[in-house]
Amino acid sequence: MKIAACTALAACLAVPAALAQNAPEALRGKVKPGMYSYKMEMDMGQIPGAPPGMGKQTMNMQHCLTAEDIGKGEMGRGRQDGKPRNCEMKDFRMSGNTATYKMVCTGEMAMVADNTITFVADGYNMKMAMQMDRGGQKMNMTQNMEARYLGACQK
């Protein structure tokens, strides 16, 4: 069960990777390159066959965000192995320091995620509500993520 949760988390970390089209331009100046700490809290609800409470997880990690990552709209991608495929960003809107969008993925990792990212002085906060279809089994997940700038990346 934990592998499935991590795969879903990796898909969620692709967050701003789904920000295609004009989105990376809208993000310019909102985030700077450097080392970030990420605190993620996710709740996958009750996973069929899993003990109660297993669907709630908290993860902390660090990731070096490059100018290239930001230019591609790929902030916070972290792990690549569980990255969703066949995804399309829809309804991207930027208002002040807040971006909202819907990510729709089809195929093996079918999902729909409603995302809100608010940029703050030292990073950003993201909230996501996602509905997944894993082989005909429906799952809902919420995730809150705080990304905080720590300083320059160490080589």
Phi and psi in degrees as a GROMACS rama.xvg file:
@    title "Ramachandran Plot"
@    xaxis  label "Phi"
@    yaxis  label "Psi"
@TYPE xy
-64.3057  -33.9117  LYS-2
-61.9785  -43.4653  ILE-3
-61.7493  -40.4865  ALA-4
-64.4484  -42.899  ALA-5
-66.3859  -37.586  CYS-6
-63.7336  -43.0984  THR-7
-63.2913  -39.4355  ALA-8
-63.7745  -42.6556  LEU-9
-60.6891  -38.5199  ALA-10
-62.3794  -38.4269  ALA-11
-71.5442  -31.1679  CYS-12
-68.3809  -16.4787  LEU-13
-75.7792  -0.573914  ALA-14
-18.6844  -83.5417  VAL-15
-68.8627  -8.22831  PRO-16
-63.1871  -27.0884  ALA-17
-76.0528  -10.3427  ALA-18
-78.0293  85.3275  LEU-19
-92.7782  -161.957  ALA-20
51.594  -119.874  GLN-21
-89.4103  -1.87146  ASN-22
-60.4539  -48.1052  ALA-23
-56.544  -36.3517  PRO-24
-63.9029  -39.7952  GLU-25
-65.81  -25.971  ALA-26
-85.3253  -13.6434  LEU-27
-56.5361  128.525  ARG-28
86.9846  -9.38377  GLY-29
-86.1555  -27.8824  LYS-30
-135.061  143.509  VAL-31
-114.743  153.869  LYS-32
-63.0969  150.333  PRO-33
148.609  -174.246  GLY-34
-84.7638  132.171  MET-35
-122.517  145.778  TYR-36
-101.542  140.281  SER-37
-121.243  129.627  TYR-38
-117.578  118.295  LYS-39
-119.784  130.84  MET-40
-119.733  122.79  GLU-41
-129.863  151.056  MET-42
-132.396  111.475  ASP-43
-96.059  11.8992  MET-44
67.7857  -155.768  GLY-45
-86.147  115.103  GLN-46
-83.3937  126.156  ILE-47
-53.7727  129.206  PRO-48
84.2804  -4.42702  GLY-49
-99.8819  154.16  ALA-50
-61.3624  150.3  PRO-51
-55.053  139.165  PRO-52
87.6663  -8.93702  GLY-53
-68.1512  -22.2526  MET-54
-74.6264  -6.27508  GLY-55
-101.822  128.411  LYS-56
-142.899  149.811  GLN-57
-126.3  133.914  THR-58
-131.13  144.792  MET-59
-125.564  138.49  ASN-60
-156.105  170.23  MET-61
-125.397  148.83  GLN-62
-149.282  137.375  HIS-63
-86.8473  119.271  CYS-64
-99.3784  121.603  LEU-65
-96.3162  165.054  THR-66
-61.1255  -34.9677  ALA-67
-64.0966  -42.9578  GLU-68
-57.3766  -46.2412  ASP-69
-64.5017  -43.4941  ILE-70
-60.5554  -31.0721  GLY-71
-89.0623  -4.34553  LYS-72
74.3142  29.0281  GLY-73
-112.048  51.9683  GLU-74
-76.9723  141.913  MET-75
68.5162  23.0192  GLY-76
-67.6578  -35.9776  ARG-77
57.5723  -127.999  GLY-78
-65.2837  144.317  ARG-79
-104.412  -17.9377  GLN-80
-65.1692  -29.7674  ASP-81
-103.447  15.212  GLY-82
-57.9313  132.632  LYS-83
-69.8806  152.16  PRO-84
-117.186  167.99  ARG-85
54.0942  46.6154  ASN-86
-108.009  147.56  CYS-87
-136.14  132.691  GLU-88
-87.2526  135.529  MET-89
-132.561  153.11  LYS-90
58.6403  37.8543  ASP-91
-67.7636  130.055  PHE-92
-138.031  139.385  ARG-93
-123.058  124.957  MET-94
-135.848  110.654  SER-95
62.8696  -122.381  GLY-96
-100.698  17.0716  ASN-97
-123.481  130.28  THR-98
-113.176  139.339  ALA-99
-128.006  147.757  THR-100
-166.027  165.616  TYR-101
-116.561  134.809  LYS-102
-111.693  125.963  MET-103
-119.263  120.459  VAL-104
-117.945  138.456  CYS-105
-116.303  170.145  THR-106
93.571  -148.052  GLY-107
-58.8316  -35.4544  GLU-108
-110.174  53.088  MET-109
-62.3519  131.349  ALA-110
-164.056  159.221  MET-111
-130.245  127.93  VAL-112
-130.206  129.802  ALA-113
-98.3157  124.142  ASP-114
-124.177  144.026  ASN-115
-133.612  125.575  THR-116
-120.521  125.107  ILE-117
-113.745  123.428  THR-118
-87.6087  131.813  PHE-119
-120.075  172.521  VAL-120
-55.6326  -35.5482  ALA-121
-114.338  24.0269  ASP-122
153.802  -137.131  GLY-123
-157.461  159.764  TYR-124
-120.947  138.49  ASN-125
-128.591  140.233  MET-126
-125.09  137.608  LYS-127
-141.171  141.378  MET-128
-123.903  121.398  ALA-129
-127.063  143.278  MET-130
-118.573  124.887  GLN-131
-117.101  153.741  MET-132
-124.846  108.345  ASP-133
-109.455  94.7777  ARG-134
59.7476  40.424  GLY-135
86.8674  -6.53607  GLY-136
-96.0895  118.746  GLN-137
-84.1886  137.512  LYS-138
-138.113  144.027  MET-139
-115.208  145.77  ASN-140
-145.287  143.484  MET-141
-120.081  149.852  THR-142
-144.123  137.38  GLN-143
-119.882  133.655  ASN-144
-134.762  135.924  MET-145
-114.722  126.039  GLU-146
-115.337  124.404  ALA-147
-124.238  132.909  ARG-148
-70.6746  129.668  TYR-149
-106.171  -21.9889  LEU-150
138.808  -167.216  GLY-151
-65.6124  149.89  ALA-152
-71.0941  143.902  CYS-153
-89.7217  134.019  GLN-154
